[in-house]
Amino acid sequence: MTMRCGLVGALEVESPIPRLGAVSSYSGSSHHDILMHNAMNRTKHLVGLVLAAFACTQPMLAQVVVVDAGHGVQPGCATNCEGRTDTEVFTNLAVAEKLEDLLSSCGITVHLTRTNNSCVTCITLGQRAAMSNSWGADRFLSIHCNAGGGTGTETFWCNNSSSSNSACQSFAEEVQAQMVSHGNWVDRRCVEDNTYLLFHLGVLHPTDAIGCLNEIGFVDFAADAAKLTSNSWRDDFAEAYFEALQNDLGFTWPLAPPCE
């Protein structure tokens, strides 16, 4: 059987009804019974595919998620933006791209503020927020890695943006809970940015969308860094964000396995 993803693909299934002469298991049945049996099985199969695609695509109307892979590489490749490590720059983008794949498979419109690690992707905080606003984002997720001594994950939200404070807090708490669970991290904190940092994060307060910033783990703590550079753990981090967005936006994962 061959199928393509999506609602249209669910209707394009190569599963022809077997020739009567090839269906020896029904030798005691009439030709009419055999045809009815095959037709019913084909119908049930098609209905299952349509329902699976519908479950994934139906709630996706007008939902836009912007994923911000924090930092980048300075023009000229001399240093990373703001002196950040390769571990953070590369992990941020790798996880963002994995999350993009997961969300796109459910029909959600996804935009990345940074799409590569080339030497010209050092985008300012204001530019990232402006990109999100121009795309009409419903959710904005900024992905970062921590440094400065410590371990575990933490999430910040801003009460100084045009979006709902309670909605931002709820989204941040969902991101934190899923990252702690999927990443097996120490739960450091989930707080309003200015309360803890004594300033508002420049990528959050100009952003119109409900949003938050998550620091996955610490690049300068060996156990954390080993996870940050692991492809399998990066899969888990992306799944954490995916589940957080799924719960916050209320969409449903397909009822059937992903199309091949």
KEVEX-806644 format. One line per 3 residues: their letters; for each residue x, y, z of C-alpha. Coordinates in nm, 3 decimals. Each point is the difference from the previous one (the first is absolute). Layout:
N
a	X/Y/Z  ...
// end
This chain:
260
mtm	0.000/0.000/0.000  0.121/0.349/-0.086  -0.129/0.320/0.159
rcg	0.081/0.367/0.010  -0.031/0.216/0.309  -0.293/0.232/0.049
lvg	-0.370/-0.013/-0.060  0.034/-0.022/-0.377  0.270/-0.262/0.031
ale	-0.226/-0.207/0.222  -0.236/-0.039/-0.293  0.277/-0.104/-0.237
ves	0.062/-0.354/0.121  0.117/-0.275/-0.228  -0.184/-0.299/0.147
pip	-0.186/-0.167/-0.288  -0.265/-0.263/0.068  0.160/-0.343/-0.062
rlg	-0.103/-0.199/-0.305  -0.264/-0.258/0.083  0.219/-0.284/-0.115
avs	0.271/0.105/0.244  -0.217/-0.006/0.313  0.014/-0.367/0.087
sys	-0.090/0.061/0.367  -0.354/0.087/-0.107  -0.055/-0.309/-0.210
gss	-0.314/-0.082/0.196  -0.155/0.339/-0.059  -0.185/0.143/-0.294
hhd	0.160/0.248/-0.235  -0.234/0.262/0.141  0.114/-0.069/0.358
ilm	0.365/0.028/-0.103  -0.058/0.332/-0.173  -0.193/0.135/0.297
hna	0.271/-0.110/0.244  0.277/0.165/-0.202  -0.202/0.315/-0.055
mnr	-0.075/0.033/0.373  0.365/-0.048/0.095  0.108/0.259/-0.256
tkh	-0.262/0.245/0.124  0.101/-0.045/0.365  0.364/0.049/-0.096
lvg	-0.072/0.321/-0.188  -0.219/0.134/0.281  0.277/-0.068/0.250
lvl	0.251/0.190/-0.210  -0.235/0.294/-0.048  -0.073/0.018/0.373
aaf	0.370/-0.013/0.081  0.077/0.283/-0.239  -0.305/0.196/0.114
act	0.099/-0.034/0.366  0.333/0.157/-0.078  -0.101/0.266/-0.249
qpm	-0.343/0.113/0.116  0.108/0.204/0.308  0.289/0.165/-0.185
laq	-0.194/0.283/-0.157  0.190/0.329/0.028  0.243/-0.125/0.263
vvv	0.348/0.139/-0.047  0.300/-0.087/0.215  0.328/0.190/-0.017
vda	0.304/-0.188/0.129  0.296/0.218/0.085  0.336/-0.179/0.007
ghg	0.188/0.236/0.226  0.324/0.175/-0.095  0.199/-0.087/-0.313
vqp	0.338/0.064/-0.160  0.151/0.343/-0.046  0.068/0.122/-0.356
gca	0.348/-0.116/-0.095  -0.025/-0.307/0.225  0.255/0.143/0.241
tnc	-0.218/-0.056/0.305  -0.350/-0.110/0.083  -0.256/0.268/0.079
egr	0.077/0.153/0.337  0.279/-0.253/0.053  -0.238/-0.297/0.029
tdt	0.134/-0.352/-0.029  -0.045/-0.227/-0.299  -0.187/-0.237/0.231
evf	-0.273/0.257/0.054  -0.013/0.137/-0.355  -0.016/-0.344/-0.162
tnl	-0.229/-0.159/0.259  -0.250/0.282/-0.025  -0.035/-0.040/-0.376
ava	0.005/-0.382/0.001  -0.286/-0.015/0.248  -0.190/0.274/-0.182
ekl	0.020/-0.193/-0.328  -0.115/-0.323/0.166  -0.294/0.186/0.154
edl	-0.081/0.154/-0.337  -0.025/-0.349/-0.152  -0.233/-0.121/0.275
lss	-0.232/0.300/-0.024  -0.003/0.002/-0.381  -0.110/-0.364/-0.001
cgi	-0.319/0.115/0.170  -0.065/0.278/-0.248  0.102/0.286/0.226
tvh	0.167/0.295/-0.169  0.350/0.030/0.145  0.256/0.275/-0.050
ltr	0.359/-0.005/0.122  0.170/0.330/0.073  0.335/-0.163/-0.078
tnn	0.035/-0.281/-0.254  0.373/-0.073/-0.008  0.332/0.047/0.177
scv	0.161/0.204/-0.273  0.201/0.313/0.070  -0.283/0.240/-0.076
tci	-0.270/-0.119/0.238  0.069/0.217/0.302  -0.350/0.148/0.018
tlg	-0.075/0.264/0.263  -0.260/-0.056/0.268  -0.218/0.274/-0.145
qra	0.019/-0.156/-0.345  -0.110/-0.338/0.139  -0.301/0.157/0.170
ams	-0.086/0.198/-0.313  0.016/-0.317/-0.210  -0.240/-0.175/0.236
nsw	-0.240/0.293/-0.009  0.012/0.019/-0.378  -0.085/-0.369/-0.024
gad	-0.298/0.042/0.230  0.122/-0.260/0.248  -0.239/-0.158/0.249
rfl	0.291/-0.137/0.204  0.361/0.109/0.022  0.262/-0.235/0.146
sih	0.358/0.114/0.043  0.248/-0.285/0.047  0.321/0.057/0.193
cna	0.264/-0.174/0.207  0.126/0.127/0.333  0.346/0.075/0.141
ggg	0.163/0.144/0.308  0.001/-0.295/0.237  -0.300/-0.216/0.075
tgt	-0.203/-0.286/-0.136  -0.353/-0.057/-0.120  -0.259/0.184/-0.203
etf	-0.190/0.325/0.051  -0.263/0.201/-0.185  -0.081/0.372/-0.007
wcn	-0.308/0.189/-0.105  -0.060/0.374/-0.025  -0.279/0.210/0.151
nss	0.097/0.304/-0.206  -0.117/-0.110/-0.344  -0.328/0.057/-0.180
ssn	-0.107/-0.364/0.049  -0.192/-0.135/0.298  0.215/-0.032/0.311
sac	-0.195/-0.299/0.129  0.022/-0.172/-0.339  0.376/0.058/-0.018
qsf	0.043/-0.135/0.351  -0.210/-0.306/-0.076  0.196/-0.071/-0.319
aee	0.332/0.043/0.181  -0.107/-0.235/0.278  -0.101/-0.262/-0.257
vqa	0.335/0.032/-0.178  0.187/-0.030/0.329  -0.196/-0.305/0.113
qmv	0.049/-0.184/-0.328  0.370/0.084/-0.021  0.059/-0.121/0.356
shg	-0.183/-0.324/-0.081  0.137/-0.077/-0.347  0.350/0.129/0.067
nwv	0.028/-0.151/0.349  0.123/0.338/0.119  0.023/0.166/0.337
drr	-0.297/0.238/0.024  0.168/0.334/0.064  -0.284/0.247/-0.040
cve	-0.277/0.141/-0.215  -0.034/0.372/0.068  -0.094/0.336/-0.142
dnt	0.322/0.139/-0.142  0.028/0.335/0.176  -0.078/-0.152/0.340
yll	0.311/-0.216/-0.014  0.229/0.167/-0.253  -0.091/0.360/0.089
fhl	-0.058/0.079/-0.367  -0.238/-0.107/-0.275  0.144/-0.233/-0.263
gvl	0.046/0.190/-0.324  -0.141/-0.280/-0.214  -0.320/-0.034/0.203
hpt	-0.135/0.340/0.094  -0.032/0.132/-0.362  -0.167/-0.324/-0.111
dai	-0.377/0.003/-0.053  -0.040/-0.378/0.023  -0.043/-0.201/0.316
gcl	0.358/-0.101/0.062  0.280/-0.110/0.226  0.373/-0.067/0.003
nei	0.139/-0.333/0.116  0.359/-0.069/0.105  0.032/-0.372/-0.072
gfv	0.309/-0.073/0.209  0.349/0.125/0.088  0.278/-0.008/-0.258
dfa	0.268/0.031/0.271  -0.119/-0.290/0.216  0.136/-0.328/-0.137
ada	-0.307/-0.216/0.053  -0.229/0.264/-0.152  0.234/0.065/-0.294
akl	0.016/-0.371/-0.084  -0.378/-0.003/-0.037  -0.010/0.324/-0.196
tsn	0.236/-0.139/-0.264  -0.175/-0.337/-0.024  -0.226/-0.045/-0.302
swr	-0.233/-0.236/0.187  -0.038/0.245/0.288  -0.064/0.278/-0.251
ddf	-0.287/-0.214/-0.128  -0.135/-0.012/0.355  0.030/0.376/0.041
aea	-0.192/0.057/-0.323  -0.268/-0.244/0.116  -0.026/0.192/0.328
yfe	-0.069/0.323/-0.187  -0.240/-0.179/-0.233  -0.205/-0.140/0.288
alq	-0.003/0.338/0.171  -0.134/0.164/-0.315  -0.243/-0.285/-0.055
ndl	-0.144/0.044/0.349  0.000/0.379/-0.017  -0.156/0.029/-0.346
gft	-0.223/-0.304/0.036  0.081/-0.186/-0.320  0.000/-0.378/-0.039
wpl	0.276/-0.231/-0.118  -0.101/-0.236/-0.285  -0.194/-0.312/0.096
app	0.213/-0.206/-0.239  0.380/-0.023/-0.032  0.163/0.272/-0.213
ce	-0.021/-0.056/-0.375  0.298/-0.153/-0.173
// end
